[in-house]
Amino acid sequence: MTDKPLLLLDVDGPLNPYADRFARLRGYRAHRLKPSNWMSRQEPGSRRHRRGLRVVLHPGHGALLRALPYELAWATTWMHEANEMIAPAVGLPRDLPVIEWPRLFATDPDGLYWKTRTLVEWAAGRPFAWVDDMVTDADVAYVAERHGAPALLLTVHPRHGLRTADFVRLRSWAEELGRS
């Protein structure tokens, strides 16, 4: 086991700034991918089914993420397909650990983001930073109350994706953690 904290990565929002309709972000490249959970929601034979999902990714993000003092893991609906489809496009290894969600998009009885409870359980008491575009104040409070280790919940705007300030914040949090 490593002494590094976990860095739990969502794809859509942080790595794929899907809310930028025109995807004119500098350095990003467009891809047409066909993740199985998205494909299953498309009408067979439809244009969207044939063409796949448009995803914009920055090929330099992998190097920036690998340079951070964390153990990386996927916390995304892409699950294992993140290793197959997203990792090569951003420059990450294809064997990162994956959080497997028991049920995608399930409604939480307490109004939490549907990933939160499973993510805390998966972290199993280890310090973690979670990068996602859907984290709320309720999730922050839940993690602070129920997770027995330090945690940083970093909300990334889905129009901008990960930015320099986010990488700086992740690095400084991990370094502060290492000094405590």
C-alpha positions in Angstrom: 0.0 0.0 0.0 1.2 3.5 -0.8 1.4 6.5 1.4 0.1 8.7 -1.4 -3.5 10.0 -1.2 -5.9 8.8 -3.8 -6.9 11.1 -6.7 -10.4 10.1 -7.8 -11.1 11.3 -11.3 -14.3 11.9 -13.1 -14.1 12.1 -16.9 -17.1 14.2 -18.0 -16.6 17.7 -16.7 -13.0 17.7 -15.5 -11.3 15.9 -18.4 -14.1 16.3 -21.0 -15.5 19.9 -20.7 -18.8 18.8 -22.2 -20.6 22.1 -21.4 -18.4 24.0 -23.8 -20.7 23.5 -26.8 -18.2 24.8 -29.3 -15.1 23.0 -27.7 -12.7 25.7 -28.6 -10.5 25.2 -25.6 -6.8 25.5 -26.4 -5.0 22.2 -26.8 -8.1 20.0 -26.6 -8.8 17.4 -29.3 -12.2 16.0 -30.3 -12.8 12.3 -30.3 -15.8 10.1 -31.3 -16.1 7.4 -28.7 -18.7 4.7 -28.1 -18.9 3.9 -24.4 -21.2 0.9 -23.8 -23.4 2.6 -21.1 -24.0 5.6 -23.5 -24.6 3.4 -26.5 -27.2 1.4 -24.6 -29.2 4.6 -24.2 -29.2 5.5 -27.9 -31.7 4.3 -30.5 -30.0 1.5 -32.5 -29.3 2.7 -36.0 -29.8 6.4 -35.1 -27.2 8.9 -36.2 -25.9 9.3 -32.6 -25.7 5.5 -32.2 -23.6 5.3 -35.4 -21.4 8.3 -34.8 -20.7 7.9 -31.1 -20.3 10.4 -28.3 -18.3 13.5 -29.0 -15.6 13.9 -26.3 -13.0 16.6 -26.1 -9.8 15.7 -24.2 -6.5 17.4 -23.6 -3.5 15.1 -24.5 -1.3 16.8 -21.9 -3.5 16.2 -18.9 -2.1 12.7 -18.3 1.4 14.0 -17.8 0.1 16.7 -15.4 -1.9 14.2 -13.4 0.9 11.7 -13.2 3.2 14.4 -11.9 1.0 15.0 -8.9 1.8 13.1 -5.6 -1.3 10.9 -5.8 -2.4 7.3 -6.6 -4.8 7.9 -9.5 -8.1 6.0 -9.9 -11.2 6.5 -12.0 -14.4 7.7 -10.4 -16.5 8.0 -13.6 -19.5 6.4 -15.3 -17.0 5.4 -18.0 -15.7 2.8 -15.4 -13.3 0.4 -17.1 -13.8 2.0 -20.4 -12.0 5.0 -19.1 -8.8 2.8 -19.2 -9.6 1.7 -22.7 -10.8 5.0 -24.3 -9.9 8.0 -22.2 -6.5 7.0 -20.7 -4.7 6.7 -24.1 -6.2 10.0 -25.3 -4.9 12.0 -22.3 -1.7 10.1 -21.7 -2.5 8.0 -18.7 -1.7 4.3 -18.2 -4.5 1.8 -19.1 -4.5 0.1 -15.8 -5.8 2.6 -13.3 -8.0 1.3 -10.6 -11.8 1.9 -11.2 -14.6 2.5 -8.8 -17.5 0.3 -9.9 -20.9 1.9 -9.3 -23.6 -0.5 -8.1 -26.2 1.6 -9.9 -25.6 4.5 -12.2 -27.5 7.8 -11.6 -29.4 6.3 -8.6 -31.4 8.9 -6.5 -29.9 9.2 -3.1 -32.5 9.3 -0.2 -30.6 12.2 1.5 -30.0 14.2 -1.7 -26.3 13.4 -2.1 -24.7 13.1 -5.4 -25.2 9.4 -6.5 -21.5 8.7 -6.5 -20.7 10.0 -3.0 -21.5 7.0 -0.7 -19.8 4.5 -2.9 -16.8 6.7 -3.4 -16.3 7.1 0.4 -16.7 3.3 0.9 -14.2 2.6 -1.9 -11.6 5.0 -0.4 -11.7 2.8 2.8 -10.4 5.5 5.1 -7.5 6.6 2.9 -7.0 10.4 2.2 -8.4 11.4 -1.1 -9.0 14.2 -3.5 -12.1 13.8 -5.7 -12.3 15.8 -8.9 -15.8 16.1 -10.3 -18.2 18.6 -11.8 -21.3 17.6 -9.7 -20.1 17.8 -6.1 -22.4 19.8 -3.8 -22.1 21.2 -0.3 -24.1 18.2 1.0 -21.5 15.8 -0.4 -18.7 17.9 1.2 -20.5 17.7 4.6 -21.2 13.9 4.2 -17.5 13.2 3.5 -16.3 15.4 6.4 -18.7 13.6 8.7 -18.3 10.0 7.5 -14.8 9.7 6.1 -12.1 9.2 8.8 -9.3 10.8 6.8 -8.6 14.1 5.1 -10.5 14.7 1.8 -10.5 17.4 -0.8 -13.6 17.6 -3.0 -12.6 19.7 -6.0 -15.5 20.9 -8.1 -14.5 21.6 -11.7 -16.7 23.6 -14.0 -17.9 21.4 -17.0 -17.4 24.3 -19.4 -13.7 24.7 -18.5 -12.4 21.3 -17.4 -9.3 21.0 -15.3 -7.3 24.3 -15.3 -3.9 25.3 -14.1 -5.3 26.5 -10.8 -6.9 23.1 -10.2 -3.6 21.3 -10.6 -1.9 23.8 -8.3 -4.7 23.2 -5.7 -4.3 19.5 -5.9 -0.6 19.6 -5.5 -0.7 22.0 -2.6 -3.3 20.0 -0.8 -1.3 16.8 -1.1 1.9 18.6 0.0 0.1 20.0 3.1 -1.2 16.6 3.8 2.4 15.2 3.6 3.6 17.8 6.1 0.9 17.1 8.7 
